[in-house]
Every structure is written in C-alpha cells, then in structure tokens.
Amino acid sequence: MPLIEIKTLIKADIQTCFDLSRDIDFHKASLKHSNEKAIAGRTSGLIELNEWVTWEAKHFGVNQHLTSKITQFDRPNYFVDEMVSGAFKSFKHEHIFQTKNEATLMIDKFHFQSPFGILGKIANVLFLKRYMTQLLTTRNVFLKSKAEEMSIEH
C-alpha cells in the first residue's frame, strides 16, 4: 500500500491546527480548485469521531464522490479519516500534531490502494501518488497560512 508522508511546521498553536484540519468549511476553501463540496453527512463545521462526510469533487476531469469517516480521534494530537466508499480501493489518512517550541508540527500520513489491480499499481507510479502529494501539499500550505494568520490576530 503506497504511503505519502508530509511534514509541515506551522507557527501556531496545536489546537488551531487540529481544528482547521477537521473543519469541513476550511477544507472546501483549501481545495476550491477541484470544486469540492460536502454533500452528505457532516457538511459544515468541525467533524468529530464516528461522523462521516461525502465529498463531491472534480478530479482528472471527472466528477467523483468520496465518503470518509473519522475512525480515531485524540484531540488535539491525532485523528484518522478512512474511506467508506469512493474511487480508491481504500485509504487511511492519519493527521498527527506535535507541539515543537512555539509551533506545531503537522504530519500527514496518507495510505492508499488504487482499484483495478495491476492497472491501479501502474497508475500509482505514473501519476496518482504525485497527484495526491500535490493535493495534500496545496491543502497544507493553505492551512499553514490560515493558522499563522489566526495566531498573529490573537
């Protein structure tokens, strides 16, 4: 199962970073380019343990639906969302937060399996891992900017 791991150092407190990471409205804003919309389940606000959300978004020129559920939750250090249904065979996204001096280290671990057997494995190598890394990085840059802006305001 491929793994994408991204570490982002944010000059903001751990609670702010944790809450932004699970904020449905923030997620929509951070991935505006793919026109992501929460269409079922928790569609606004802060998602909690055992809650789920169905997203509609355009990726690779195709409208897709993906439902994920929060399966683990330890505020403000860790939460996991896992795919219930969608384009992947499976995924598990670990969100890890650690206080580092006056900052927060946010670690994303995105484990995923593509559908379609060997064709899916080829897609991983050719473009999917790179595409998902870019998507997560885009979101993290947006989160870092917003969290640091909020930190300055307080």
C-alpha positions as a Python dict, from the first residue, in 0.01 Angstrom:
ca = {
    (1, 'M'): (0, 0, 0),
    (2, 'P'): (158, 332, -106),
    (3, 'L'): (225, 589, 165),
    (4, 'I'): (254, 965, 130),
    (5, 'E'): (404, 1141, 431),
    (6, 'I'): (417, 1519, 453),
    (7, 'K'): (551, 1723, 745),
    (8, 'T'): (451, 2087, 783),
    (9, 'L'): (585, 2318, 1056),
    (10, 'I'): (327, 2581, 1148),
    (11, 'K'): (386, 2884, 1371),
    (12, 'A'): (54, 2842, 1552),
    (13, 'D'): (-80, 2651, 1849),
    (14, 'I'): (-170, 2285, 1823),
    (15, 'Q'): (-545, 2333, 1885),
    (16, 'T'): (-580, 2582, 1598),
    (17, 'C'): (-401, 2346, 1357),
    (18, 'F'): (-604, 2045, 1475),
    (19, 'D'): (-935, 2226, 1438),
    (20, 'L'): (-854, 2368, 1094),
    (21, 'S'): (-763, 2017, 976),
    (22, 'R'): (-1106, 1884, 1065),
    (23, 'D'): (-1307, 2188, 958),
    (24, 'I'): (-1533, 2099, 664),
    (25, 'D'): (-1573, 2463, 553),
    (26, 'F'): (-1196, 2519, 562),
    (27, 'H'): (-1140, 2201, 361),
    (28, 'K'): (-1378, 2327, 90),
    (29, 'A'): (-1194, 2660, 74),
    (30, 'S'): (-849, 2497, 63),
    (31, 'L'): (-940, 2278, -235),
    (32, 'K'): (-1153, 2529, -423),
    (33, 'H'): (-970, 2444, -747),
    (34, 'S'): (-1131, 2097, -754),
    (35, 'N'): (-1472, 2243, -666),
    (36, 'E'): (-1503, 2016, -360),
    (37, 'K'): (-1844, 2021, -194),
    (38, 'A'): (-1966, 1837, 114),
    (39, 'I'): (-2298, 1690, 1),
    (40, 'A'): (-2397, 1442, 276),
    (41, 'G'): (-2321, 1357, 638),
    (42, 'R'): (-2141, 1638, 822),
    (43, 'T'): (-2143, 1915, 562),
    (44, 'S'): (-2021, 2209, 773),
    (45, 'G'): (-1822, 2284, 1087),
    (46, 'L'): (-1587, 2058, 1283),
    (47, 'I'): (-1614, 1686, 1212),
    (48, 'E'): (-1597, 1457, 1517),
    (49, 'L'): (-1534, 1090, 1597),
    (50, 'N'): (-1765, 849, 1409),
    (51, 'E'): (-1901, 1127, 1187),
    (52, 'W'): (-1875, 1099, 811),
    (53, 'V'): (-1884, 1327, 510),
    (54, 'T'): (-1948, 1264, 142),
    (55, 'W'): (-1748, 1489, -88),
    (56, 'E'): (-1821, 1567, -449),
    (57, 'A'): (-1524, 1693, -649),
    (58, 'K'): (-1379, 1702, -996),
    (59, 'H'): (-1050, 1514, -1033),
    (60, 'F'): (-895, 1410, -1363),
    (61, 'G'): (-1187, 1582, -1538),
    (62, 'V'): (-1445, 1352, -1378),
    (63, 'N'): (-1700, 1431, -1105),
    (64, 'Q'): (-1640, 1190, -819),
    (65, 'H'): (-1800, 1107, -485),
    (66, 'L'): (-1598, 1000, -184),
    (67, 'T'): (-1726, 923, 165),
    (68, 'S'): (-1487, 919, 460),
    (69, 'K'): (-1544, 861, 831),
    (70, 'I'): (-1349, 975, 1137),
    (71, 'T'): (-1240, 643, 1292),
    (72, 'Q'): (-990, 761, 1554),
    (73, 'F'): (-981, 1086, 1748),
    (74, 'D'): (-748, 1217, 2020),
    (75, 'R'): (-788, 1595, 2046),
    (76, 'P'): (-558, 1784, 1972),
    (77, 'N'): (-293, 1525, 1882),
    (78, 'Y'): (-435, 1284, 1629),
    (79, 'F'): (-727, 1185, 1414),
    (80, 'V'): (-784, 944, 1128),
    (81, 'D'): (-1026, 957, 841),
    (82, 'E'): (-1085, 646, 634),
    (83, 'M'): (-1266, 599, 306),
    (84, 'V'): (-1603, 428, 330),
    (85, 'S'): (-1677, 450, -42),
    (86, 'G'): (-1516, 620, -339),
    (87, 'A'): (-1267, 593, -623),
    (88, 'F'): (-987, 432, -421),
    (89, 'K'): (-987, 66, -323),
    (90, 'S'): (-909, 207, 25),
    (91, 'F'): (-741, 494, 205),
    (92, 'K'): (-648, 586, 559),
    (93, 'H'): (-537, 943, 632),
    (94, 'E'): (-360, 993, 965),
    (95, 'H'): (-341, 1352, 1091),
    (96, 'I'): (-71, 1388, 1359),
    (97, 'F'): (3, 1706, 1555),
    (98, 'Q'): (303, 1769, 1781),
    (99, 'T'): (399, 2082, 1972),
    (100, 'K'): (752, 2199, 1882),
    (101, 'N'): (862, 2502, 2085),
    (102, 'E'): (622, 2780, 1981),
    (103, 'A'): (499, 2591, 1675),
    (104, 'T'): (308, 2281, 1567),
    (105, 'L'): (448, 2003, 1354),
    (106, 'M'): (164, 1864, 1143),
    (107, 'I'): (228, 1523, 990),
    (108, 'D'): (4, 1373, 725),
    (109, 'K'): (31, 1000, 657),
    (110, 'F'): (-187, 905, 364),
    (111, 'H'): (-205, 529, 299),
    (112, 'F'): (-397, 434, -14),
    (113, 'Q'): (-474, 150, -251),
    (114, 'S'): (-587, 207, -606),
    (115, 'P'): (-857, -8, -763),
    (116, 'F'): (-805, -214, -1078),
    (117, 'G'): (-522, -444, -962),
    (118, 'I'): (-206, -412, -1171),
    (119, 'L'): (-350, -121, -1371),
    (120, 'G'): (-403, 66, -1042),
    (121, 'K'): (-43, -5, -939),
    (122, 'I'): (78, 136, -1270),
    (123, 'A'): (-143, 444, -1219),
    (124, 'N'): (16, 492, -873),
    (125, 'V'): (363, 500, -1024),
    (126, 'L'): (272, 712, -1327),
    (127, 'F'): (61, 984, -1167),
    (128, 'L'): (-167, 909, -869),
    (129, 'K'): (91, 931, -588),
    (130, 'R'): (227, 1256, -733),
    (131, 'Y'): (-125, 1397, -777),
    (132, 'M'): (-227, 1311, -419),
    (133, 'T'): (100, 1452, -280),
    (134, 'Q'): (33, 1780, -464),
    (135, 'L'): (-328, 1790, -340),
    (136, 'L'): (-221, 1737, 24),
    (137, 'T'): (65, 1987, -9),
    (138, 'T'): (-171, 2251, -153),
    (139, 'R'): (-409, 2199, 138),
    (140, 'N'): (-124, 2216, 393),
    (141, 'V'): (16, 2540, 252),
    (142, 'F'): (-333, 2690, 280),
    (143, 'L'): (-373, 2556, 636),
    (144, 'K'): (-30, 2687, 743),
    (145, 'S'): (-111, 3032, 606),
    (146, 'K'): (-452, 3048, 775),
    (147, 'A'): (-330, 2911, 1112),
    (148, 'E'): (-36, 3153, 1122),
    (149, 'E'): (-267, 3444, 1027),
    (150, 'M'): (-503, 3344, 1311),
    (151, 'S'): (-208, 3319, 1551),
    (152, 'I'): (-99, 3675, 1472),
    (153, 'E'): (-453, 3804, 1531),
    (154, 'H'): (-456, 3662, 1886),
}
